Amino acid sequence: MGGGPPPQEVVVAEEVLDCLVGGAGPAGLQLGQHLGRAGHRYLVLEAGSAPGHFFETFPRHRTLISINKKHTGYDDPELRLRMDWNSILADGDDDPVLFTDYSEKLFPDAPDLLRYLADYAAKHQVNVRYDTRVTRIRRDPESALFVLTAGGEEFRAKRLIMATGVTKPYIPRFPGAELIDQYVDVSVDPADFTDQRVLVLGKGNSAFETADNLIEQAAVVHVGGPRPVKLAWRTHFVGHLRAYNAGILDMYQLKLQHAILDGDVREVRKDADGYHVKFAFARADEVIKEIRYDRVIGCTGFRFDAELFDEDCRPELTIDDRFPAQTPSWESTNVPDLYFAGTITQVRDFKKATSAFIHGFRYGARALAKVLNERYLGTPWPSVELPAKPDALTDAVITRINRTSALYQQFGFLGDVVVVDGDTARYLEEVPVDRLLDDPPEDAYVVTLDYGPDHDKIDPFDFVARAAQDQANDHGEGHYLHPIVRHYRRGELAATHHVTENLENEWDKEVHVEPLTAFFSREL
């Protein structure tokens, strides 16, 4: 009768887990450590044979752009984390595994991160099943359990946390898109492009990383995309173009053949003499010009793979269908008990804060663990009780803002919360601000570190008047990172206090303390 192999027998795991975590990258490993420490029965499923499978391939040119500043002058491990963008966190660990012990380079090599993640997983005995590629995710209609199929096995859990990252190339739609090379598999040997004309599509770091790799060998390199280049040193968003990858900008401005094109590709055609690209220039009243290239490389980013999910439990997508839509608690907006961790949580602070990167999502993963403990174990968000008096609140806030790495890295996104109830106050650390405002207490203060208004519109290399560091600044004139305390009554903003900015990010002088004490005196 019919051909083909016989159907594979599926082995169903007997144990129903509290949590299944998809992916043993930095977020999946850290979340596993938090879950195990709190008492959840969990398992991390990983397609690769070791942690951090993504970093075995990416970035393609093997240099990370996440800062590894080992020498800071600080002894305080919390302050040192402000400059260490690759270490992940662990609950209850007095001797943490830190990435700064693995490399001296400011921009380290990807293999060093792989070694680090393997050692973290081993030290904390994270419960990971390697070489387990999930091919289907469904939800049992009777039990509401998540059922993940991997090879001939099924795993079942009450909750699912996807920490798989963005694994599929995001390819814009235009005629001929299927003809071009893609960042994920194009050659990284510059000699393969000697004396060629190359178009790189995209204006993120992968595009400029690719272009900079070619500028010594290629005759012409054009980097093209519909939006102007945004520079990280100006916007404060580290996913925008980093100076490390910006060599081609020098070449362009100094008229050395390479160039940046603003506009859209309308069509790519491949002929005997190479690729012919119809490009609509944004700065020339939609002038369309056909330009010939020897190679065209797509570096337009990545997207979340939702195709593993059955239709009845597939998460809604957002931002050009690149990311799963999420609540302020990182839960799917349409699938209960489906959560997300890692770089796919960037949808909550897209191109503003740092959830797309290890030094941001490590704090999100820690906060997510607190959310899960609160919802499913009945464990309240950790807090410290204080007297509701101006001096006590000022002391607590000043102490925190001078040490915290979480609020420093997740500026404007995570905040400390002081909930006032009569003569007492509870101090909660690292709460997602949007989550708090979704269900606000009667009387609360939210403490964040953040930049001033329109900070991304100011060129830091132009002469711009700065707020005086020795004068109180309670009106938000400061553009640089500084503490902001907002008072909410029943979710409505009642008052805001700006602690004046400081070059060294040290807010412990009279000019910082006394105005904050006066603010609490007025508001209390």
C-alpha positions in Angstrom: 0.0 0.0 0.0 1.2 3.5 0.8 5.0 4.3 1.0 6.9 6.3 3.6 8.1 5.4 7.1 5.6 4.1 9.7 4.2 6.7 12.1 6.6 7.4 15.1 5.3 6.3 18.5 5.0 9.2 20.8 6.2 8.8 24.4 4.1 11.0 26.8 5.9 12.2 29.9 4.1 11.1 33.0 5.0 14.2 35.1 2.9 17.3 34.6 5.3 20.2 35.2 4.5 23.6 36.6 6.5 25.4 33.9 8.1 24.5 30.6 10.7 27.0 29.4 11.5 27.0 25.7 15.2 27.8 25.0 18.4 27.6 27.0 19.8 30.9 26.1 20.7 33.6 28.7 17.0 34.3 29.6 15.9 30.6 29.7 18.9 29.6 31.9 18.3 32.5 34.3 14.6 31.9 34.5 15.2 28.2 35.2 17.5 29.1 38.1 14.8 31.5 39.5 12.0 28.9 39.1 14.0 26.1 40.7 15.0 28.3 43.6 11.4 29.3 44.2 10.1 25.7 44.1 8.4 25.4 40.7 8.7 22.1 39.0 10.2 23.1 35.7 12.2 21.9 32.6 14.0 23.9 30.0 13.9 22.5 26.4 16.8 23.3 24.1 17.2 22.4 20.5 21.0 22.7 20.6 23.5 20.4 22.3 24.7 23.2 24.7 23.4 26.5 26.1 23.2 29.6 23.9 22.7 27.8 20.6 21.9 31.2 18.9 25.4 32.5 19.7 27.1 29.6 17.9 26.1 31.4 14.7 25.3 35.0 15.6 26.6 37.7 15.3 28.0 36.4 12.0 31.3 38.2 12.4 31.7 36.8 16.0 32.1 40.1 17.9 29.5 41.1 20.5 28.5 44.7 20.8 27.4 44.2 24.4 29.8 46.1 26.7 32.2 44.1 28.9 33.8 46.9 31.0 35.7 44.9 33.5 37.6 47.8 35.2 35.2 50.3 36.8 36.8 51.5 40.0 33.9 50.0 41.9 34.1 47.3 44.5 30.3 47.1 44.8 29.1 44.2 42.6 25.7 45.9 42.0 27.4 49.0 40.6 29.8 46.8 38.5 26.7 45.3 36.8 26.0 48.7 35.3 29.0 48.2 33.1 28.7 44.5 32.6 26.2 43.8 29.9 26.7 40.0 29.5 26.4 38.5 33.0 23.0 37.0 33.9 21.6 36.9 37.4 21.0 34.2 40.0 18.9 34.2 43.2 20.7 33.3 46.4 24.2 33.2 44.9 26.9 34.9 47.0 29.6 33.9 44.5 28.0 34.6 41.1 29.4 33.5 37.8 30.3 36.7 36.0 31.1 37.2 32.4 33.8 39.7 33.2 35.9 36.7 34.3 35.8 35.3 30.8 37.1 38.1 28.7 39.1 41.3 29.0 37.8 42.7 25.7 35.4 45.6 25.8 33.6 44.0 22.8 34.1 40.3 23.5 34.0 37.3 21.3 30.9 35.2 20.9 32.6 31.9 21.9 33.4 33.5 25.3 29.7 33.9 25.9 29.1 30.3 25.0 31.7 29.2 27.6 30.1 31.4 30.2 26.6 30.2 29.7 27.7 26.5 29.9 29.4 27.2 33.2 26.4 29.1 34.6 24.1 26.1 33.7 26.5 23.7 35.3 27.0 25.7 38.5 23.3 26.2 39.1 22.3 22.7 37.8 19.7 24.2 35.6 17.3 21.4 34.5 17.8 21.4 30.8 17.0 18.8 28.1 19.4 19.4 25.2 19.0 18.2 21.6 15.3 18.5 22.1 13.8 20.5 19.2 10.2 21.3 19.7 8.1 20.8 16.5 4.6 21.4 17.8 2.9 23.3 20.6 -0.7 22.6 21.4 -3.1 22.9 24.3 -5.1 20.0 25.6 -8.8 21.0 25.4 -9.7 19.0 28.5 -6.9 19.8 31.0 -5.8 23.1 29.4 -2.2 21.9 29.7 0.4 22.9 27.2 1.7 19.9 25.2 5.0 20.3 23.5 6.1 17.7 20.9 9.8 17.1 20.3 10.8 14.1 18.2 9.0 11.1 19.7 8.3 12.7 23.1 5.6 14.9 24.5 6.1 17.3 27.5 3.2 18.7 29.5 3.0 21.7 31.7 0.5 24.1 33.3 2.5 27.1 32.0 4.8 27.8 29.1 7.5 30.5 29.0 9.0 31.0 25.6 12.6 32.3 25.8 13.5 31.2 22.2 14.4 34.7 21.0 13.8 35.8 17.4 14.9 33.0 15.3 13.4 33.6 11.8 14.7 36.2 9.4 12.4 39.1 8.9 12.2 39.7 5.1 10.4 42.7 3.7 8.1 42.0 0.8 9.1 43.3 -2.6 9.4 41.5 -6.0 12.6 39.5 -6.1 13.2 39.4 -2.4 13.8 35.6 -2.7 16.7 36.2 -5.1 19.1 37.9 -2.6 21.5 36.6 0.0 20.5 36.8 3.7 22.5 37.7 6.7 21.9 34.3 8.3 24.0 32.4 5.7 25.9 34.8 3.4 29.7 34.5 3.3 31.6 36.5 5.9 34.9 36.2 4.0 35.6 39.7 2.5 37.7 38.1 -0.3 34.5 36.7 -1.8 33.4 40.3 -2.5 36.7 41.7 -3.9 36.1 44.6 -6.4 32.3 44.0 -6.4 29.4 46.3 -6.1 27.4 45.3 -3.0 24.0 46.5 -1.7 23.3 45.8 2.0 19.6 46.2 2.9 18.9 47.3 6.5 20.1 50.0 8.8 20.6 48.1 12.0 23.8 46.8 13.5 23.7 43.5 11.5 23.6 45.6 8.3 26.5 47.9 9.3 28.4 45.0 10.8 28.2 43.3 7.3 29.1 46.5 5.4 32.1 47.3 7.6 33.4 43.8 7.0 33.4 44.5 3.3 34.6 48.1 2.9 38.3 47.1 2.5 37.7 44.6 -0.4 34.5 45.7 -2.2 34.6 48.4 -4.8 31.3 49.9 -3.7 29.1 49.2 -0.7 25.7 50.8 -0.4 23.7 50.5 2.8 20.0 51.1 2.1 16.7 51.3 3.9 13.6 53.4 4.2 14.5 55.2 7.4 17.4 57.5 8.3 20.2 56.0 10.3 19.7 56.3 14.1 22.8 56.5 16.2 22.8 54.8 19.6 25.0 57.5 21.2 22.3 60.0 20.4 19.1 58.1 21.0 20.3 56.1 24.0 18.8 53.0 22.5 21.7 50.5 22.2 20.0 48.6 19.3 20.5 51.6 17.0 23.8 51.9 15.2 26.7 51.6 17.5 29.9 53.5 16.9 31.8 50.2 16.7 30.0 49.3 13.5 30.0 52.8 11.9 33.2 52.8 9.9 31.3 53.0 6.6 29.8 56.4 7.7 33.3 57.9 7.6 33.8 56.4 4.1 30.5 57.9 2.9 31.1 61.4 4.3 34.6 61.5 3.0 33.5 60.5 -0.5 35.2 57.1 -0.7 32.6 55.5 -3.0 30.6 53.7 -0.2 27.3 55.3 0.5 24.1 55.3 2.6 20.8 55.3 0.7 17.5 56.4 2.2 14.5 54.8 0.5 12.7 51.7 -0.5 13.5 48.8 -2.8 10.7 48.4 -5.3 12.1 45.4 -7.2 15.2 43.2 -7.5 15.9 41.5 -10.8 18.8 39.1 -11.5 20.3 39.2 -15.0 23.5 37.9 -16.5 25.5 41.0 -15.4 24.2 40.8 -11.8 21.4 42.3 -9.8 19.3 45.2 -11.0 17.6 47.0 -8.1 14.9 49.6 -8.5 15.4 52.0 -5.6 12.9 54.8 -4.6 14.9 57.6 -3.0 13.1 59.1 0.0 15.0 62.4 -0.1 14.6 63.0 -3.8 10.8 63.2 -4.2 10.4 59.5 -4.8 12.9 59.4 -7.7 13.2 55.8 -8.7 16.6 54.7 -10.0 17.8 51.3 -11.3 21.2 50.5 -9.9 23.3 47.4 -10.8 25.1 45.4 -8.1 27.1 42.2 -8.1 25.6 41.1 -4.7 22.6 42.1 -2.6 22.5 41.1 1.1 19.4 41.3 3.3 20.1 42.3 6.9 16.6 43.4 7.9 16.4 41.7 11.3 14.6 38.7 12.8 11.1 37.7 14.0 9.5 35.3 16.5 8.6 31.9 15.1 4.9 31.4 15.9 4.4 28.6 13.4 5.1 25.9 16.1 1.8 26.8 17.8 -1.5 25.2 16.9 -4.1 27.7 15.9 -6.1 27.5 19.1 -3.1 28.6 21.2 -1.1 30.7 18.8 -0.1 34.0 20.3 -1.2 37.2 18.7 1.7 39.0 17.0 2.5 42.7 16.8 5.0 45.2 15.2 4.8 43.8 11.6 4.1 40.4 13.1 7.6 40.2 14.4 6.9 39.7 18.1 4.2 38.2 20.3 1.9 40.8 21.9 2.3 40.9 25.7 0.7 42.3 28.8 2.7 44.3 31.3 3.4 40.9 33.1 4.9 39.4 29.9 1.9 37.2 29.3 0.4 36.6 25.9 -2.5 39.0 25.3 -4.7 36.2 24.0 -3.3 32.9 25.4 -3.6 32.6 29.2 -0.5 31.1 31.1 1.7 31.7 28.0 4.6 33.9 29.0 7.7 35.3 27.3 11.3 36.0 28.5 14.4 37.3 26.8 14.8 39.4 23.7 11.2 38.8 22.6 10.1 40.9 25.5 11.4 44.0 23.7 7.8 44.5 22.5 7.1 46.2 25.9 9.8 48.9 25.5 10.4 48.7 21.7 13.4 50.8 20.7 13.3 52.7 24.0 14.9 50.8 26.9 17.0 47.6 26.9 14.7 44.5 27.0 16.1 43.3 23.6 19.5 42.8 25.2 21.0 40.7 28.1 21.7 43.7 30.3 18.0 44.6 30.1 16.1 41.3 29.9 18.0 39.8 32.8 16.1 42.1 35.1 12.8 41.4 33.2 13.4 37.7 33.8 13.9 38.3 37.5 10.7 40.3 37.6 8.8 37.7 35.6 9.9 35.1 38.2 8.4 37.3 40.9 5.2 37.6 38.8 5.0 33.8 38.6 5.7 33.3 42.3 3.0 35.8 43.1 0.3 34.3 40.8 1.0 30.6 41.3 2.8 30.1 44.6 1.0 32.9 46.5 4.4 34.6 47.3 4.0 38.4 47.6 6.4 40.7 45.8 9.3 41.1 48.2 9.2 44.4 50.1 10.7 46.2 53.1 8.5 48.1 55.5 9.4 51.7 56.4 7.9 54.5 58.4 5.9 56.8 56.1 8.1 59.8 57.0 10.0 62.1 54.6 13.5 61.4 56.0 12.9 57.6 55.9 11.6 57.6 52.4 14.3 59.9 51.1 17.0 57.7 52.7 15.6 54.6 51.1 15.3 56.2 47.6 18.8 57.8 47.7 20.4 54.6 48.9 18.7 52.6 46.0 19.3 55.1 43.2 23.0 55.2 44.0 23.4 51.4 43.8 20.8 49.9 41.5 21.8 48.4 38.2 18.2 47.4 37.3 16.8 50.9 37.2 20.0 52.1 35.6 19.8 49.6 32.7 16.0 49.4 32.4 15.5 53.2 32.5 11.9 54.3 32.6 10.7 50.7 32.3 11.3 49.2 35.7 10.8 51.2 38.8 11.0 51.0 42.6 7.6 51.5 44.2 6.8 53.0 47.6 3.3 52.1 48.7 2.0 54.3 51.5 -0.7 53.1 53.9 -1.2 55.3 56.9 1.9 55.6 59.0 3.8 52.8 57.2 5.2 52.3 53.7 6.3 49.2 51.7 9.3 49.5 49.4 9.2 47.2 46.4 12.1 46.9 44.0 12.2 46.6 40.2 8.4 46.5 39.4 7.4 46.9 35.7 5.9 50.5 35.7 3.1 49.6 33.3 2.1 46.6 35.4 1.8 48.9 38.5 -0.3 51.4 36.7 -2.6 48.7 35.4 -3.7 47.9 39.0 -2.5 51.0 41.0 -2.5 51.2 44.8 -4.3 54.0 46.5 -1.1 56.0 47.3 2.2 55.2 45.7 5.5 56.7 44.6 7.3 55.3 41.6 11.1 55.8 41.4 12.8 55.5 38.0 16.0 56.5 36.4 15.3 58.1 33.0 16.4 60.7 30.5 14.8 64.1 30.1 12.2 65.0 27.4 13.4 65.0 23.8 16.8 63.6 24.9 17.1 61.8 21.6 16.7 65.0 19.6 19.8 66.6 21.2 23.2 66.1 19.6 25.6 65.5 22.6 28.5 66.9 20.5 26.8 70.2 19.9 27.0 72.9 22.6 23.8 72.4 24.5 23.0 74.1 27.8 23.0 71.5 30.6 21.2 71.7 33.9 23.6 72.9 36.6 24.7 70.0 38.8 25.0 72.1 41.9 21.4 73.4 41.7 18.1 71.7 42.4 16.3 71.0 39.1 12.7 70.0 39.8 11.2 70.8 36.4 12.9 68.2 34.2 15.3 70.4 32.4 18.0 67.7 32.6 18.5 65.7 29.5 21.0 63.2 30.9 20.0 60.1 33.0 18.6 61.1 36.4 16.2 59.9 39.1 12.5 60.8 38.8 10.0 60.3 41.6 6.3 60.3 40.6 3.5 60.4 43.1 0.3 58.5 42.1 -3.1 58.7 43.9 -5.5 56.0 42.7 -3.5 55.7 39.5 -3.6 59.4 38.7 -0.3 61.3 38.5 -0.4 63.9 41.4 3.2 65.3 41.4 6.6 64.7 39.9 10.1 65.4 41.3 13.3 65.4 39.3 16.6 64.8 41.1 19.2 66.9 39.3 21.5 65.0 37.0 25.1 64.2 37.9 28.1 63.5 35.7 29.2 60.5 37.8 25.7 59.3 38.5 26.1 59.9 42.2 23.0 61.4 43.8 24.1 61.8 47.4 24.8 65.5 47.9 22.7 68.1 49.6 21.4 69.3 46.3 19.9 65.8 45.7 18.7 65.0 49.3 17.1 68.2 50.5 14.8 68.8 47.6 13.6 65.2 47.6 12.9 65.4 51.4 10.9 68.6 50.8 9.0 66.8 48.0 8.0 63.9 50.3 7.1 66.4 53.0 4.7 68.2 50.7 3.1 65.0 49.3 2.8 63.0 52.5 
